[in-house]
């Protein structure tokens, strides 16, 4: 850590000369966020006093092939809006500072994130956090990609093609990363292609991983920051809704993410977004959510098996999350087939 | 094998999750210790059941293929018939996994065929098998 600390001091002296002499008071790596190494850095500035920063450094290997440019642009797209995000400060592509590219954000202090394994991650604040969570998601759905910082970094997509673009992208991940045959995922892919959803009501920014664990809330139950935007893209806003409602995000299956009931969550989202959660379309995106999850877990299992990323969360993904989504998908496919004569 | 591997791994989980992890400073080390403890718990669950799960899946798939082969000609029919009556001989988990992988490749072909032919009964039988097999492979964790 000492070498990293020295490198950070050198970098900040270069990047923030107006702060004068900078020293690191505390440096620690944050658990989670297997797609990037995340460090909390407390600094003391000669001019400006103490300040908390977050450094997100590219790992040697990633859970998914992500673009730091996309994540940084996503934060920039929502700074100062009704979607709370940390201030995105600097993006560094040069290797001279921390050996790998990274970006720097303001630390959102005094907050915590929920855990998908917690029995009741939000306690007394469940209702309040749930209403904010799905309202914020509705606000994300209002954001047009074309006028955002993301426009330069994500491919444009048409309303009738958004589902296909995502399905093709994640099918490729399964093709490349599966360690053993996946009959449930293959059946899901065929089902999704045979039963496409209606065209998207609009194309908006899609967070791509909006769920419990990826936002920070404070002691009053106020959501202070939405994090982990590395899978942000242009797409159907129902994609995010289907993902947020996936049952993996809480051990309380009746309350997706450990917050509201599914019905209440959809109502809050519809009111905030001004869009309708068409049942047929949402049913498709519900299947897609579990499929995409399974694709990510397959990818992480491969990384762990190949020892290219031995973070224990990669093994956890393969051993716990993949069987969960396999079961979920098998049940959804069975229900769909039983419903059709 | 005594103490049983499941017991050893459960005790290791408890030691790391309840004693060693909390003694570490909050952050990456503590979080990783907790995750590793959970991994031990999951592997403990898997140790006792892994061979049985795979052997049962393989047995059920071969029986399913035997029934389906009666109505299927050509290369697929021949592939299905070729595995009917076969028994697993390598009972190691890795050996059963290899046989399981081969059978699942064939299952994907058979399921695609059933969908193309509109063979609803066969589709449902395969989906029910997949749902039951997926349920058996799920890992159950206590809320933490």
Interface residues (C-beta under 8 A of the other chain):
Chain A: X28 X29 X30 X31 X32 X40 X115 X117 X118 X119 X180 X181 X182 X183 X184 X186 X187 X190 X194 X251 X311 X312 X313 X315 X316 X319 X320 X323 X324 X326 X327 X329 X330 X331 X333 X334 X337 X338 X341
Chain B: X25 X27 X28 X29 X30 X31 X32 X35 X36 X38 X39 X42 X43 X46 X97 X100 X101 X104 X105 X107 X108 X111 X112 X115 X120 X123 X124 X127 X128 X130 X131 X133 X134 X135 X137 X138 X139 X141 X143 X144
